[in-house]
Amino acid sequence: MKTYKLIIIIAGMILWAGCDEGFDEMNINPNALTGIEPVFQLNNSMVATAPVYGNLSYETTIVKQMITPFSGVGASGNFNQDNRNVAAGNWQRGYRQNIKDLTDALASSENRPELQNLVHLIRIWKAYTYMFLTDTYGDVPYYQAGRVFREGITNPVYDPQEEIYDNILRELDEASAAINTEGPPVSSEVLYSGDLSKWKRLGYSLLLRAAMRLSKVNPTKAAEYVVRAINGGVMNSNEDNAIIRHTANFQNNIGAQLNGGQSAFFYLAEDFVSFLQENDDPRLESIAVRYTGASSGAQQVESRADRNPDVQIGMPLGYDNTTVSAAVQESGLVSLWDYSQLDRTRMANPQAPSFLVTYGQTLLLMAEAAHRNWIQGNVEELYSAGIAAHMEQLAYYGSNTAIAPERIEAYVSANPLEPGREMEQINTQYWVATFLNGPETWANFRRTGYPVLSPNPYPGSDLANEDFIRRLTYTDAEINVNAANVQQAISRQGPNIMDTRIWWDVE
């Protein structure tokens, strides 16, 4: 009997082994995605970097370029209020999409010799993304971020911003230098159609931008890396601009919002319009439209559109949609819908490009660096060239935003640098040259204090000690899920409020 049972057991084991052969292969779906090409993840991250709707709610409003008087769910920078539902978009886009993709793409590429150029492009864009995140919040997860899938790190530690910037500078310097322009090309990526020379210049231009962030907190290190950036080779024309080009299938998020349900909600701020008007700046004609006599959003139609710069009137900050009536009357307007707006048929078109890093911005940073005697160069020439480059850049939006060369030359000639006002003038022009890239405009405003702007006087402000919002606060989701690490960052950096200054933002 025992022999009989043993025979049955052995036969069953043989049968089981036979059935198991090829079992794994049989249960794999041949049509399922088993891996993602790292170049696709880089592309996806770059596309997701284009400024979005939240850019209007906080950053462009903080620096007094745009404004909405409407409250409710949209209350945010327009009233100096901490609306984390709106502000959370920066965090979610930065970490859940960009850093997740870039961290995984880097891990998939770094041990593949044929992908070494791609590795360096990923490192550059990762540094760009982290600059956006740390400039917005201060101390953020850096070394452990994006590692949940490969390493199971669900609650990353927050790193001090000073350490983050140290690494960003090294990454940009090393990755830019390591790009082999004669080596394997990187195909199918969003920027530059695989032109590695342009990528190298982008990396060094970002290094210049990152180094300038340290101009007050560590000028010695700032100067060191500015020199490295210039020696490496920064952008040398508008052809080097880092542009996200939008299509009907992938629309400009700001343009889509301003041509959709938010079309009547956002206006050009009084400070921005007034500066351009007072200086007879031809860029206002490319930017603004006013639907004269409109008494409602429904009346903002093309038949009322007036693009003459002389008739533009920016909306003042400090009001909501009910209290603004006094300012409307004082301006001689029919209603709040009669104020000037960003022209949604041109620069706010759903297919308008997004500019992330530009030649004009780079020249203006170089002008400041030359003024500080960190690099050689004629400050006046760099300043004038930076203004001209931004004006020429507007042609990328279409022929109806292009500025004629003679008008550019006339403006530059009429607005020279004045001794003693170099920092103010250079960085006020940077304010204009970064229009619609709110995170960069806001960062440079905090770094330099220019342009000189009066605080938003709205009475319902959440600010306790500062005149302007200095940072956005950590999200409620992070506070709930990653509480211990968030609290450690708060204890090191300061209260989780909009008044708290980040590391490089000193007076």
Residue pairs with C-beta under 8 A, 6 or more apart in sequence:
35 108
36 104
36 105
36 108
38 104
38 105
38 106
38 108
38 109
38 115
38 118
38 122
39 105
39 118
39 186
39 187
39 188
39 189
40 188
41 101
41 102
41 104
41 105
41 108
42 101
42 102
42 105
42 118
42 121
42 122
42 125
42 189
43 188
43 189
43 190
44 97
44 101
45 97
45 98
45 101
45 102
45 105
45 125
45 129
46 125
46 189
46 190
46 191
46 244
47 190
47 244
47 250
48 93
48 97
48 98
49 98
49 125
49 128
49 129
49 132
49 244
49 356
50 244
50 246
50 252
50 253
50 354
50 356
51 253
51 254
51 354
51 436
51 437
51 438
51 439
52 89
52 93
52 253
52 254
53 89
53 253
53 254
53 257
53 262
54 86
54 87
54 89
54 90
55 254
55 436
55 437
55 438
55 439
56 66
56 68
56 254
56 257
56 262
56 266
56 438
57 68
57 74
57 76
57 77
57 78
57 83
57 86
57 87
58 76
58 77
58 86
58 87
58 438
58 442
58 469
58 472
59 77
59 438
59 439
59 441
59 442
60 66
60 435
60 436
60 438
60 441
61 67
61 68
61 76
61 77
61 78
61 269
61 317
62 77
62 438
62 442
62 445
62 468
62 469
63 431
63 438
63 441
63 442
63 445
63 453
64 269
64 270
64 271
64 272
64 317
64 453
64 456
65 268
65 269
65 271
65 272
65 431
65 435
65 438
65 441
66 266
66 267
66 268
66 269
66 272
66 342
67 78
67 266
67 267
67 268
67 269
67 315
67 316
67 317
68 74
68 78
68 265
68 266
68 267
69 78
69 267
69 315
69 319
69 320
69 321
69 324
69 336
70 78
70 265
70 320
70 321
71 79
71 320
71 321
73 83
73 85
73 86
74 83
74 86
74 265
75 81
75 83
76 83
76 86
76 87
77 469
78 317
78 456
78 458
79 320
79 456
79 458
79 460
79 461
80 456
80 458
80 460
80 461
80 462
80 463
80 469
80 498
81 460
81 461
81 462
82 462
82 473
82 497
82 498
84 473
84 475
84 476
87 472
87 473
87 475
88 475
88 476
88 477
90 132
90 133
90 136
90 137
90 439
90 472
91 133
91 137
91 474
91 475
91 478
92 475
94 129
94 132
94 133
95 133
95 141
95 145
95 146
98 129
99 126
99 129
99 130
99 133
99 145
99 146
100 146
100 149
102 122
102 125
102 126
102 129
102 146
103 126
103 145
103 146
103 147
103 150
104 146
104 149
104 150
105 122
106 119
106 122
106 123
106 126
107 150
109 115
109 118
109 119
109 122
110 119
114 184
115 184
116 178
116 180
116 183
116 184
117 179
117 180
117 183
117 184
117 185
117 186
117 196
118 186
119 175
120 175
120 176
120 178
120 179
120 199
120 203
121 175
121 179
121 186
121 189
121 199
123 171
123 172
123 174
123 175
124 171
124 172
124 175
124 176
124 199
124 202
124 203
124 206
126 171
127 168
127 171
127 172
127 175
127 206
127 210
128 206
128 356
128 357
130 140
130 142
130 164
130 168
131 168
131 206
131 209
131 210
131 213
132 439
133 140
134 140
134 142
134 161
134 164
134 165
134 502
135 213
135 439
135 442
135 443
135 502
136 439
136 471
136 472
137 471
137 472
137 473
137 474
137 502
138 161
138 471
138 489
138 493
138 500
138 502
138 503
139 158
139 159
139 160
139 161
139 164
139 489
139 492
139 493
139 502
139 503
140 158
140 159
140 161
140 164
140 489
141 156
141 157
141 158
141 159
141 485
142 158
142 159
142 163
142 164
142 167
143 156
143 157
143 159
144 153
144 156
144 157
145 156
147 153
147 156
148 154
155 481
155 482
155 484
155 485
156 482
156 485
157 485
157 488
158 485
158 486
158 488
158 489
160 492
160 493
160 503
161 493
161 502
161 503
161 504
162 217
162 503
165 210
165 213
165 214
165 503
165 504
168 210
169 207
169 210
169 211
169 221
169 225
172 203
172 204
172 206
172 207
172 210
173 207
173 225
173 228
173 229
173 232
175 203
176 200
176 203
176 204
176 207
176 232
177 232
179 196
179 199
179 200
179 203
180 196
181 196
181 197
181 200
183 196
185 194
185 196
186 194
186 196
186 199
187 194
188 194
190 244
191 198
191 199
191 202
191 242
191 243
192 198
192 199
192 202
198 239
198 240
200 232
200 233
201 233
201 234
201 235
201 236
201 240
202 235
202 240
202 242
202 357
203 232
204 228
204 229
204 230
204 232
204 233
204 234
205 229
205 234
205 235
205 240
205 357
205 362
206 357
207 225
207 228
207 229
207 232
208 225
208 226
208 229
208 230
208 234
208 362
208 365
208 366
208 369
209 357
209 361
209 362
209 365
209 440
210 225
211 221
211 222
211 223
211 224
211 225
211 226
211 228
211 229
212 222
212 226
212 365
212 368
212 369
212 447
213 222
213 443
213 447
213 504
214 221
214 222
214 225
214 504
215 222
215 368
215 372
215 447
215 448
216 447
216 504
216 506
217 503
217 504
217 506
219 372
222 374
223 369
223 372
223 374
226 369
226 374
226 375
227 374
227 375
230 366
230 369
230 375
234 362
234 366
235 241
235 357
235 358
235 359
235 362
236 359
237 359
238 358
238 359
238 360
238 389
238 392
238 393
238 396
240 359
241 355
241 357
241 358
241 359
241 393
241 396
242 355
242 356
242 357
242 358
243 353
243 354
243 355
243 356
243 396
244 353
244 354
244 356
245 353
246 252
246 255
246 350
246 351
246 352
246 353
246 354
247 351
248 350
248 351
251 350
251 351
252 348
252 349
252 350
252 351
252 352
252 353
252 354
254 348
254 354
254 436
255 344
255 348
255 349
255 350
255 351
255 352
256 350
258 266
258 341
258 342
258 344
258 348
259 344
259 348
259 349
259 350
263 297
263 300
263 344
264 296
264 297
264 298
264 300
264 337
265 297
266 341
266 342
267 314
267 315
267 336
267 339
267 340
267 341
268 287
268 288
268 312
268 314
268 315
268 339
268 340
268 341
268 342
269 314
269 315
269 316
269 317
270 313
270 314
270 315
270 316
270 317
271 314
271 317
271 451
271 453
271 454
272 314
272 435
273 284
273 288
273 312
273 313
273 314
273 340
274 314
275 281
275 428
275 432
275 451
276 283
276 284
276 287
276 309
276 432
277 284
277 309
277 310
277 312
279 411
279 415
280 411
280 414
281 411
281 432
282 309
282 391
282 403
282 407
282 408
282 411
283 390
283 391
283 394
283 403
283 432
284 309
284 312
285 307
285 308
285 309
285 403
286 346
286 347
286 394
286 397
286 401
286 402
286 403
287 342
287 343
287 347
287 435
288 307
288 309
288 312
288 340
288 341
288 342
288 343
289 305
289 306
289 307
289 340
289 341
289 342
289 343
289 344
289 345
290 305
290 306
290 307
290 311
290 312
290 313
290 338
290 339
290 340
290 341
291 299
291 300
291 301
291 304
291 305
291 306
291 337
291 338
291 341
292 304
292 306
292 311
292 338
293 299
293 304
293 334
293 338
294 300
294 304
294 334
294 335
294 337
294 338
295 334
295 335
295 337
295 338
296 335
296 337
297 337
299 337
300 337
300 341
302 345
307 343
312 340
313 331
313 333
313 338
313 339
313 340
314 339
314 340
315 324
315 327
315 336
315 339
315 340
316 324
316 327
317 456
317 457
317 458
318 456
318 457
318 458
319 326
319 327
319 458
320 458
321 336
324 336
325 336
328 334
328 335
328 336
328 338
328 339
331 339
333 339
342 348
342 436
346 352
346 397
346 398
346 400
346 401
347 394
347 397
347 401
347 436
349 397
349 398
352 397
353 396
353 397
354 436
354 437
355 393
355 396
355 436
355 437
356 437
358 389
358 390
358 393
358 433
359 389
359 393
360 386
360 387
360 388
360 389
360 390
360 393
360 433
361 386
361 390
361 430
361 433
361 434
361 440
362 386
363 382
363 383
363 385
363 386
363 389
364 382
364 383
364 386
364 387
364 426
364 427
364 429
364 430
364 433
365 430
366 375
366 377
366 382
366 386
367 377
367 379
367 382
367 383
367 386
367 422
367 426
368 422
368 423
368 426
368 427
369 375
369 377
370 376
370 377
370 378
370 379
370 382
371 379
371 422
371 423
371 426
379 417
379 422
380 416
380 417
383 417
383 422
383 425
383 426
383 429
384 412
384 416
386 426
386 429
386 430
386 433
387 408
387 411
387 412
387 415
387 429
387 433
388 408
388 409
388 412
390 429
390 432
390 433
391 403
391 408
391 411
392 403
392 408
394 401
394 402
394 403
395 401
395 402
395 403
415 425
417 425
417 426
418 425
423 448
423 450
424 450
424 451
424 452
426 450
427 444
427 445
427 448
427 450
427 451
428 450
428 451
430 441
430 444
430 450
431 441
431 444
431 445
431 450
431 451
434 440
434 441
434 444
435 441
445 451
445 453
445 468
446 468
446 470
446 501
446 502
446 505
447 504
447 505
453 468
455 467
455 468
456 468
462 497
462 498
463 469
463 498
463 499
464 497
464 499
465 499
466 498
466 499
466 501
469 498
470 498
470 499
470 500
470 501
470 502
470 505
471 498
471 500
471 501
471 502
471 505
472 498
473 496
473 497
473 498
474 486
474 489
474 490
474 496
478 486
479 486
479 496
486 496
490 496
493 500
493 502
493 503
494 500
494 501
